[in-house]
């Protein structure tokens, strides 16, 4: 099979490693990729959101399967363009990708399907949103309605924080057009988990679960980020609980999407809060999470490629996926200044030493080559992952790998999985 993998982050590096192991793979192309992925396939100078160029390359090269990594190309209609060109794509249509592209759309679907979620309201002007906040008080959650690279959610503990979030999002446009409207919802309390499943029409096949650590600071302090680390599986949320959550929070959504004429076919990543009243939906994403994918895929034992092809074909009867019983952890190394303005250009060394630690793999994201040296070129730069028979051993291995990496600007949380 000739495969085109779209994306350049740690999630895509993990997907590339999994796909490259498949005996069914003939050639792997990655657009645009990163230096760490160059040994796994052919890197292409095509942006992940350049749908026309991606489809043109796929058609001219005879690609058998397109695998989208990030959400942006899906929301831009990559799967629709592939369908028009007769190219299988393991991702949802633009209409179905609105589950991630619009927070309010997800809430409407959840309400229509009877899925438990936080009470919410949508606002298109700042004055109305501020007036609502003053009536409701805090704690409360403010979300940019559109795509904001995983950073458009503010959990405000005080009214002042919530009001500042509205001004930043709607007036200051911190997240660009994603903040043209906002969703304000009640604050849920409990343990947050990420649930993943392959979905086609009304059928869902469980992949697994992880727990992300979103905030920049230790002890879950500071602003939200794209994710600073993850553990898999989450304690107290085993396979039986995961299947029950699919029944409660995912399969009703699939039925509602099919009823509306926009069936979902792809990977669902459901963010859940395990409250005292049971699991409640926080949000849907239409792809693997990052860094959850790294923590999940390091435990993968089966061949991922035929599963992705079966997903693209809508034949989940052929979707067989197996993971080891190991525990795993991923620790993100970000650049100093993230999630604001990250330091760029710092040289990175020691990845080989990190991967010499048993069970450790390092995935690149915001990296580039400069004069033959690996340098930082983004906010979240590396993800150090480890798997081991126990969570404690996996954590020790991961942080041993972190310490092996030499990079003056690295910042990371020391409490992932603690």
Secondary structure, 3 states (H helix, E strand, C coil): CEEEEEECCHHHHHHHHHHHCCCCCCEEEEEECCHHHCCCCEEECCCCCCHHHHHHHHHHHCCCEEEECCCHHHHCCHHHHHHHHCCCECCCCHHHHHHHHCHHHHHHHHHHHCCCECCEEEECCHHHHHHHHHHHCCCEEEEECCCCCCCCEEEECCHHHHHHHHHHHHHCCCCHHHHCCEEEEECCCCEEEEEEEEEECCEEEEEEEEEECCEEECCCEEEECCCCEEEECCCCCCHHHHHHHHHHHHHHHHHHHHHCCCCCEEEEEEEEEEECCEEEEEEEECCCCCCHHHHHHCCECCCHHHHHHHHHHCCHHHCCCCECCCEEEEEEEEECCCCCCCCCCCECECHHHHHCCCCEEEEECCEEEECCEEEECCCEEEEEEEEECCHHHHHHHHHHHHHHCECCCEECCCCCCC
